[in-house]
Amino acid sequence: MELDRPTARPVGRGAKVRAAVHAATLAELVDKGYAALTVEGVAQRAGVHKTTVYRRWVDRESLLTDALSEHLATDIPVPDTGAVETDLRALARALVQSFTSPTGRAILAAMFTGAAHIAEIAAARSHVFQDRLVRAEPVVTRAVERGELPAGTEPAELIKTLAAPIYLRLLMTGEPVDDDTAEQAVRVTLAAARAGALRPAREEGAAVSRG
């Protein structure tokens, strides 16, 4: 059921307008879903005139793309706890919490169902997830430097291995997604990494030959 909208208040220019419109876009997405999302509704919720929105975003798709990219790039911080296990646990739990929230579920629905056919959304999805992989690389490189993981462990492959069971449940099987899911993902990822399975194939082959 749609939530009552608070009385719109005028907002300032620049960064404040962008933040207000982004927040309103996500709120409309949660309340109405992608199909019913309109620039007019976003503008009303944000407390700005629709022409203000159109000056910055040419259409609904570009507005949604920008709001999704901004939200997903900042919603899951990259931890630095001093140990790879606790880093990965924090990362996995943040991922679970983000995408099991009402906003997270609405974003997943938009990116993978309602707006999945739109080229701009598909490009934004690819960009966002690639950016997340790059930003999470230090978790792995620090672990290798501390001797917690084998040299040559691929950061991107490790993060994909961590995220894969979470996304599988969210998008495919519909199984519960909670902290237990995150813990299992961490255990599997660490076991694979410590066994050398997340190094490039050429390095694994060389290690087998030396053995």
ChimeraX commands (.cxc) that place a marker at each C-alpha (Angstrom):
marker #1 position 0.00,0.00,0.00 radius 0.5
marker #1 position 1.31,3.43,-0.91 radius 0.5
marker #1 position 2.61,5.44,1.99 radius 0.5
marker #1 position 1.22,8.91,2.67 radius 0.5
marker #1 position 3.51,11.51,1.27 radius 0.5
marker #1 position 4.77,14.20,3.61 radius 0.5
marker #1 position 4.04,17.78,2.65 radius 0.5
marker #1 position 6.71,18.79,0.15 radius 0.5
marker #1 position 9.10,21.48,1.25 radius 0.5
marker #1 position 11.16,23.56,-1.17 radius 0.5
marker #1 position 14.78,22.47,-1.33 radius 0.5
marker #1 position 17.90,24.35,-2.29 radius 0.5
marker #1 position 19.99,24.05,-5.41 radius 0.5
marker #1 position 22.85,21.83,-6.51 radius 0.5
marker #1 position 23.79,18.92,-4.31 radius 0.5
marker #1 position 20.73,19.31,-2.07 radius 0.5
marker #1 position 18.39,19.09,-5.04 radius 0.5
marker #1 position 20.18,16.03,-6.38 radius 0.5
marker #1 position 20.06,14.30,-2.99 radius 0.5
marker #1 position 16.38,15.16,-2.49 radius 0.5
marker #1 position 15.44,13.90,-5.97 radius 0.5
marker #1 position 17.46,10.71,-5.52 radius 0.5
marker #1 position 15.76,10.01,-2.20 radius 0.5
marker #1 position 12.35,10.74,-3.70 radius 0.5
marker #1 position 13.06,8.45,-6.67 radius 0.5
marker #1 position 13.89,5.52,-4.41 radius 0.5
marker #1 position 10.89,6.24,-2.18 radius 0.5
marker #1 position 8.57,6.27,-5.21 radius 0.5
marker #1 position 10.17,3.05,-6.43 radius 0.5
marker #1 position 9.44,1.38,-3.09 radius 0.5
marker #1 position 5.86,2.69,-2.92 radius 0.5
marker #1 position 4.79,2.19,-6.53 radius 0.5
marker #1 position 7.30,0.00,-8.36 radius 0.5
marker #1 position 9.04,0.81,-11.61 radius 0.5
marker #1 position 5.97,0.69,-13.87 radius 0.5
marker #1 position 4.18,3.48,-11.99 radius 0.5
marker #1 position 7.26,5.63,-11.36 radius 0.5
marker #1 position 6.90,9.11,-12.90 radius 0.5
marker #1 position 9.04,12.23,-12.98 radius 0.5
marker #1 position 6.03,14.21,-11.76 radius 0.5
marker #1 position 5.60,11.97,-8.72 radius 0.5
marker #1 position 9.30,12.19,-7.91 radius 0.5
marker #1 position 9.26,15.98,-8.21 radius 0.5
marker #1 position 6.23,16.29,-5.92 radius 0.5
marker #1 position 7.79,14.06,-3.28 radius 0.5
marker #1 position 11.13,15.89,-3.51 radius 0.5
marker #1 position 9.52,19.32,-3.20 radius 0.5
marker #1 position 10.74,20.63,-6.54 radius 0.5
marker #1 position 9.08,21.54,-9.81 radius 0.5
marker #1 position 9.23,18.88,-12.51 radius 0.5
marker #1 position 11.14,21.27,-14.79 radius 0.5
marker #1 position 13.92,21.26,-12.17 radius 0.5
marker #1 position 14.13,17.50,-12.55 radius 0.5
marker #1 position 14.08,17.63,-16.34 radius 0.5
marker #1 position 16.92,20.15,-16.37 radius 0.5
marker #1 position 19.16,17.52,-14.78 radius 0.5
marker #1 position 17.72,14.25,-16.11 radius 0.5
marker #1 position 16.25,13.94,-19.58 radius 0.5
marker #1 position 13.73,11.23,-18.70 radius 0.5
marker #1 position 12.58,8.71,-16.12 radius 0.5
marker #1 position 15.19,6.14,-17.14 radius 0.5
marker #1 position 18.17,8.48,-16.73 radius 0.5
marker #1 position 16.82,9.64,-13.37 radius 0.5
marker #1 position 16.39,6.09,-12.10 radius 0.5
marker #1 position 19.79,5.06,-13.42 radius 0.5
marker #1 position 21.49,7.91,-11.60 radius 0.5
marker #1 position 19.62,7.27,-8.35 radius 0.5
marker #1 position 20.38,3.53,-8.43 radius 0.5
marker #1 position 24.06,4.09,-9.19 radius 0.5
marker #1 position 24.45,6.57,-6.36 radius 0.5
marker #1 position 22.61,4.41,-3.85 radius 0.5
marker #1 position 24.35,1.14,-4.65 radius 0.5
marker #1 position 27.78,2.73,-4.74 radius 0.5
marker #1 position 27.45,4.08,-1.20 radius 0.5
marker #1 position 25.04,1.76,0.60 radius 0.5
marker #1 position 27.53,-1.03,1.28 radius 0.5
marker #1 position 30.78,0.32,2.80 radius 0.5
marker #1 position 34.05,-1.55,2.38 radius 0.5
marker #1 position 35.26,-2.71,5.83 radius 0.5
marker #1 position 38.79,-2.69,7.23 radius 0.5
marker #1 position 38.69,-4.67,10.49 radius 0.5
marker #1 position 42.25,-5.97,10.34 radius 0.5
marker #1 position 41.35,-9.58,9.48 radius 0.5
marker #1 position 39.96,-11.07,6.29 radius 0.5
marker #1 position 37.30,-13.19,8.01 radius 0.5
marker #1 position 35.72,-10.26,9.83 radius 0.5
marker #1 position 36.07,-8.06,6.73 radius 0.5
marker #1 position 34.20,-10.59,4.60 radius 0.5
marker #1 position 31.61,-11.13,7.32 radius 0.5
marker #1 position 30.92,-7.40,7.51 radius 0.5
marker #1 position 30.74,-7.16,3.72 radius 0.5
marker #1 position 28.38,-10.14,3.37 radius 0.5
marker #1 position 26.10,-8.96,6.19 radius 0.5
marker #1 position 25.93,-5.47,4.70 radius 0.5
marker #1 position 24.98,-6.97,1.36 radius 0.5
marker #1 position 22.23,-9.03,2.97 radius 0.5
marker #1 position 20.89,-6.08,4.96 radius 0.5
marker #1 position 20.94,-3.80,1.94 radius 0.5
marker #1 position 19.02,-6.06,-0.40 radius 0.5
marker #1 position 16.51,-7.41,2.11 radius 0.5
marker #1 position 15.38,-3.89,2.99 radius 0.5
marker #1 position 12.29,-2.48,1.23 radius 0.5
marker #1 position 14.51,-0.18,-0.83 radius 0.5
marker #1 position 16.90,-2.98,-1.71 radius 0.5
marker #1 position 14.10,-5.29,-2.82 radius 0.5
marker #1 position 12.59,-2.53,-4.96 radius 0.5
marker #1 position 15.98,-1.89,-6.55 radius 0.5
marker #1 position 16.46,-5.57,-7.35 radius 0.5
marker #1 position 12.99,-5.72,-8.87 radius 0.5
marker #1 position 13.71,-2.69,-11.02 radius 0.5
marker #1 position 17.14,-3.82,-12.17 radius 0.5
marker #1 position 16.29,-7.44,-12.87 radius 0.5
marker #1 position 12.61,-7.44,-13.82 radius 0.5
marker #1 position 10.66,-4.23,-14.33 radius 0.5
marker #1 position 13.39,-2.17,-16.01 radius 0.5
marker #1 position 15.81,-4.94,-16.93 radius 0.5
marker #1 position 15.08,-4.55,-20.65 radius 0.5
marker #1 position 16.17,-0.90,-20.69 radius 0.5
marker #1 position 19.68,-0.50,-22.03 radius 0.5
marker #1 position 20.49,2.33,-19.63 radius 0.5
marker #1 position 19.45,0.28,-16.61 radius 0.5
marker #1 position 21.41,-2.75,-17.81 radius 0.5
marker #1 position 24.47,-0.54,-18.31 radius 0.5
marker #1 position 24.02,1.03,-14.88 radius 0.5
marker #1 position 23.69,-2.40,-13.29 radius 0.5
marker #1 position 26.93,-3.55,-14.92 radius 0.5
marker #1 position 28.74,-0.35,-13.95 radius 0.5
marker #1 position 27.56,-0.45,-10.35 radius 0.5
marker #1 position 28.55,-4.06,-9.73 radius 0.5
marker #1 position 31.91,-3.59,-11.45 radius 0.5
marker #1 position 32.54,-0.51,-9.33 radius 0.5
marker #1 position 31.68,-2.48,-6.20 radius 0.5
marker #1 position 34.19,-5.18,-7.15 radius 0.5
marker #1 position 36.90,-2.57,-7.65 radius 0.5
marker #1 position 36.13,-0.81,-4.36 radius 0.5
marker #1 position 36.22,-4.12,-2.45 radius 0.5
marker #1 position 39.60,-5.16,-3.85 radius 0.5
marker #1 position 41.55,-3.77,-0.86 radius 0.5
marker #1 position 39.87,-6.33,1.42 radius 0.5
marker #1 position 41.61,-9.08,-0.56 radius 0.5
marker #1 position 44.92,-7.36,-1.25 radius 0.5
marker #1 position 45.34,-6.56,2.45 radius 0.5
marker #1 position 44.59,-10.17,3.35 radius 0.5
marker #1 position 47.23,-11.40,0.90 radius 0.5
marker #1 position 49.76,-8.92,2.31 radius 0.5
marker #1 position 49.03,-10.17,5.85 radius 0.5
marker #1 position 49.54,-13.77,4.73 radius 0.5
marker #1 position 45.89,-14.73,5.37 radius 0.5
marker #1 position 45.27,-15.70,1.73 radius 0.5
marker #1 position 47.55,-17.24,-0.93 radius 0.5
marker #1 position 49.52,-14.90,-3.16 radius 0.5
marker #1 position 47.76,-14.40,-6.47 radius 0.5
marker #1 position 44.24,-14.63,-5.07 radius 0.5
marker #1 position 42.00,-12.76,-7.50 radius 0.5
marker #1 position 40.07,-10.02,-5.64 radius 0.5
marker #1 position 37.20,-9.92,-8.12 radius 0.5
marker #1 position 36.75,-13.69,-8.10 radius 0.5
marker #1 position 36.74,-13.78,-4.30 radius 0.5
marker #1 position 34.09,-11.05,-4.03 radius 0.5
marker #1 position 31.96,-12.77,-6.69 radius 0.5
marker #1 position 32.23,-16.04,-4.77 radius 0.5
marker #1 position 31.12,-14.25,-1.60 radius 0.5
marker #1 position 28.14,-12.55,-3.24 radius 0.5
marker #1 position 26.97,-15.42,-5.46 radius 0.5
marker #1 position 24.99,-17.47,-2.88 radius 0.5
marker #1 position 23.32,-14.32,-1.59 radius 0.5
marker #1 position 22.17,-13.23,-5.05 radius 0.5
marker #1 position 21.12,-16.79,-5.90 radius 0.5
marker #1 position 18.68,-16.79,-2.99 radius 0.5
marker #1 position 17.50,-13.24,-3.66 radius 0.5
marker #1 position 16.92,-13.65,-7.38 radius 0.5
marker #1 position 16.39,-17.35,-8.07 radius 0.5
marker #1 position 15.42,-19.68,-5.25 radius 0.5
marker #1 position 13.51,-17.37,-2.91 radius 0.5
marker #1 position 15.11,-19.03,0.12 radius 0.5
marker #1 position 15.54,-16.96,3.30 radius 0.5
marker #1 position 18.39,-14.48,3.19 radius 0.5
marker #1 position 19.80,-13.56,6.60 radius 0.5
marker #1 position 23.00,-13.49,8.65 radius 0.5
marker #1 position 23.25,-17.28,8.41 radius 0.5
marker #1 position 23.37,-16.89,4.64 radius 0.5
marker #1 position 26.18,-14.38,5.03 radius 0.5
marker #1 position 28.11,-16.68,7.40 radius 0.5
marker #1 position 27.87,-19.62,5.01 radius 0.5
marker #1 position 29.03,-17.45,2.13 radius 0.5
marker #1 position 32.07,-16.37,4.16 radius 0.5
marker #1 position 32.97,-19.96,5.09 radius 0.5
marker #1 position 32.74,-21.21,1.52 radius 0.5
marker #1 position 34.67,-18.24,0.14 radius 0.5
marker #1 position 37.50,-18.54,2.64 radius 0.5
marker #1 position 37.76,-22.30,2.08 radius 0.5
marker #1 position 37.99,-21.81,-1.68 radius 0.5
marker #1 position 40.50,-18.97,-1.39 radius 0.5
marker #1 position 42.76,-20.76,1.10 radius 0.5
marker #1 position 42.76,-23.84,-1.14 radius 0.5
marker #1 position 44.07,-21.69,-3.99 radius 0.5
marker #1 position 40.89,-22.06,-6.06 radius 0.5
marker #1 position 40.50,-18.31,-6.54 radius 0.5
marker #1 position 43.81,-17.76,-8.30 radius 0.5
marker #1 position 44.13,-17.48,-12.09 radius 0.5
marker #1 position 44.06,-20.85,-13.84 radius 0.5
marker #1 position 47.64,-20.47,-15.06 radius 0.5
marker #1 position 48.87,-20.02,-11.49 radius 0.5
marker #1 position 46.89,-23.05,-10.28 radius 0.5
marker #1 position 48.41,-25.14,-13.06 radius 0.5
marker #1 position 51.89,-23.99,-12.17 radius 0.5
marker #1 position 51.31,-24.83,-8.50 radius 0.5
marker #1 position 50.16,-28.34,-9.43 radius 0.5
marker #1 position 53.24,-28.84,-11.61 radius 0.5
marker #1 position 55.55,-27.76,-8.79 radius 0.5
marker #1 position 53.75,-30.09,-6.42 radius 0.5
marker link #1:1,2 radius 0.2
marker link #1:2,3 radius 0.2
marker link #1:3,4 radius 0.2
marker link #1:4,5 radius 0.2
marker link #1:5,6 radius 0.2
marker link #1:6,7 radius 0.2
marker link #1:7,8 radius 0.2
marker link #1:8,9 radius 0.2
marker link #1:9,10 radius 0.2
marker link #1:10,11 radius 0.2
marker link #1:11,12 radius 0.2
marker link #1:12,13 radius 0.2
marker link #1:13,14 radius 0.2
marker link #1:14,15 radius 0.2
marker link #1:15,16 radius 0.2
marker link #1:16,17 radius 0.2
marker link #1:17,18 radius 0.2
marker link #1:18,19 radius 0.2
marker link #1:19,20 radius 0.2
marker link #1:20,21 radius 0.2
marker link #1:21,22 radius 0.2
marker link #1:22,23 radius 0.2
marker link #1:23,24 radius 0.2
marker link #1:24,25 radius 0.2
marker link #1:25,26 radius 0.2
marker link #1:26,27 radius 0.2
marker link #1:27,28 radius 0.2
marker link #1:28,29 radius 0.2
marker link #1:29,30 radius 0.2
marker link #1:30,31 radius 0.2
marker link #1:31,32 radius 0.2
marker link #1:32,33 radius 0.2
marker link #1:33,34 radius 0.2
marker link #1:34,35 radius 0.2
marker link #1:35,36 radius 0.2
marker link #1:36,37 radius 0.2
marker link #1:37,38 radius 0.2
marker link #1:38,39 radius 0.2
marker link #1:39,40 radius 0.2
marker link #1:40,41 radius 0.2
marker link #1:41,42 radius 0.2
marker link #1:42,43 radius 0.2
marker link #1:43,44 radius 0.2
marker link #1:44,45 radius 0.2
marker link #1:45,46 radius 0.2
marker link #1:46,47 radius 0.2
marker link #1:47,48 radius 0.2
marker link #1:48,49 radius 0.2
marker link #1:49,50 radius 0.2
marker link #1:50,51 radius 0.2
marker link #1:51,52 radius 0.2
marker link #1:52,53 radius 0.2
marker link #1:53,54 radius 0.2
marker link #1:54,55 radius 0.2
marker link #1:55,56 radius 0.2
marker link #1:56,57 radius 0.2
marker link #1:57,58 radius 0.2
marker link #1:58,59 radius 0.2
marker link #1:59,60 radius 0.2
marker link #1:60,61 radius 0.2
marker link #1:61,62 radius 0.2
marker link #1:62,63 radius 0.2
marker link #1:63,64 radius 0.2
marker link #1:64,65 radius 0.2
marker link #1:65,66 radius 0.2
marker link #1:66,67 radius 0.2
marker link #1:67,68 radius 0.2
marker link #1:68,69 radius 0.2
marker link #1:69,70 radius 0.2
marker link #1:70,71 radius 0.2
marker link #1:71,72 radius 0.2
marker link #1:72,73 radius 0.2
marker link #1:73,74 radius 0.2
marker link #1:74,75 radius 0.2
marker link #1:75,76 radius 0.2
marker link #1:76,77 radius 0.2
marker link #1:77,78 radius 0.2
marker link #1:78,79 radius 0.2
marker link #1:79,80 radius 0.2
marker link #1:80,81 radius 0.2
marker link #1:81,82 radius 0.2
marker link #1:82,83 radius 0.2
marker link #1:83,84 radius 0.2
marker link #1:84,85 radius 0.2
marker link #1:85,86 radius 0.2
marker link #1:86,87 radius 0.2
marker link #1:87,88 radius 0.2
marker link #1:88,89 radius 0.2
marker link #1:89,90 radius 0.2
marker link #1:90,91 radius 0.2
marker link #1:91,92 radius 0.2
marker link #1:92,93 radius 0.2
marker link #1:93,94 radius 0.2
marker link #1:94,95 radius 0.2
marker link #1:95,96 radius 0.2
marker link #1:96,97 radius 0.2
marker link #1:97,98 radius 0.2
marker link #1:98,99 radius 0.2
marker link #1:99,100 radius 0.2
marker link #1:100,101 radius 0.2
marker link #1:101,102 radius 0.2
marker link #1:102,103 radius 0.2
marker link #1:103,104 radius 0.2
marker link #1:104,105 radius 0.2
marker link #1:105,106 radius 0.2
marker link #1:106,107 radius 0.2
marker link #1:107,108 radius 0.2
marker link #1:108,109 radius 0.2
marker link #1:109,110 radius 0.2
marker link #1:110,111 radius 0.2
marker link #1:111,112 radius 0.2
marker link #1:112,113 radius 0.2
marker link #1:113,114 radius 0.2
marker link #1:114,115 radius 0.2
marker link #1:115,116 radius 0.2
marker link #1:116,117 radius 0.2
marker link #1:117,118 radius 0.2
marker link #1:118,119 radius 0.2
marker link #1:119,120 radius 0.2
marker link #1:120,121 radius 0.2
marker link #1:121,122 radius 0.2
marker link #1:122,123 radius 0.2
marker link #1:123,124 radius 0.2
marker link #1:124,125 radius 0.2
marker link #1:125,126 radius 0.2
marker link #1:126,127 radius 0.2
marker link #1:127,128 radius 0.2
marker link #1:128,129 radius 0.2
marker link #1:129,130 radius 0.2
marker link #1:130,131 radius 0.2
marker link #1:131,132 radius 0.2
marker link #1:132,133 radius 0.2
marker link #1:133,134 radius 0.2
marker link #1:134,135 radius 0.2
marker link #1:135,136 radius 0.2
marker link #1:136,137 radius 0.2
marker link #1:137,138 radius 0.2
marker link #1:138,139 radius 0.2
marker link #1:139,140 radius 0.2
marker link #1:140,141 radius 0.2
marker link #1:141,142 radius 0.2
marker link #1:142,143 radius 0.2
marker link #1:143,144 radius 0.2
marker link #1:144,145 radius 0.2
marker link #1:145,146 radius 0.2
marker link #1:146,147 radius 0.2
marker link #1:147,148 radius 0.2
marker link #1:148,149 radius 0.2
marker link #1:149,150 radius 0.2
marker link #1:150,151 radius 0.2
marker link #1:151,152 radius 0.2
marker link #1:152,153 radius 0.2
marker link #1:153,154 radius 0.2
marker link #1:154,155 radius 0.2
marker link #1:155,156 radius 0.2
marker link #1:156,157 radius 0.2
marker link #1:157,158 radius 0.2
marker link #1:158,159 radius 0.2
marker link #1:159,160 radius 0.2
marker link #1:160,161 radius 0.2
marker link #1:161,162 radius 0.2
marker link #1:162,163 radius 0.2
marker link #1:163,164 radius 0.2
marker link #1:164,165 radius 0.2
marker link #1:165,166 radius 0.2
marker link #1:166,167 radius 0.2
marker link #1:167,168 radius 0.2
marker link #1:168,169 radius 0.2
marker link #1:169,170 radius 0.2
marker link #1:170,171 radius 0.2
marker link #1:171,172 radius 0.2
marker link #1:172,173 radius 0.2
marker link #1:173,174 radius 0.2
marker link #1:174,175 radius 0.2
marker link #1:175,176 radius 0.2
marker link #1:176,177 radius 0.2
marker link #1:177,178 radius 0.2
marker link #1:178,179 radius 0.2
marker link #1:179,180 radius 0.2
marker link #1:180,181 radius 0.2
marker link #1:181,182 radius 0.2
marker link #1:182,183 radius 0.2
marker link #1:183,184 radius 0.2
marker link #1:184,185 radius 0.2
marker link #1:185,186 radius 0.2
marker link #1:186,187 radius 0.2
marker link #1:187,188 radius 0.2
marker link #1:188,189 radius 0.2
marker link #1:189,190 radius 0.2
marker link #1:190,191 radius 0.2
marker link #1:191,192 radius 0.2
marker link #1:192,193 radius 0.2
marker link #1:193,194 radius 0.2
marker link #1:194,195 radius 0.2
marker link #1:195,196 radius 0.2
marker link #1:196,197 radius 0.2
marker link #1:197,198 radius 0.2
marker link #1:198,199 radius 0.2
marker link #1:199,200 radius 0.2
marker link #1:200,201 radius 0.2
marker link #1:201,202 radius 0.2
marker link #1:202,203 radius 0.2
marker link #1:203,204 radius 0.2
marker link #1:204,205 radius 0.2
marker link #1:205,206 radius 0.2
marker link #1:206,207 radius 0.2
marker link #1:207,208 radius 0.2
marker link #1:208,209 radius 0.2
marker link #1:209,210 radius 0.2
marker link #1:210,211 radius 0.2
view
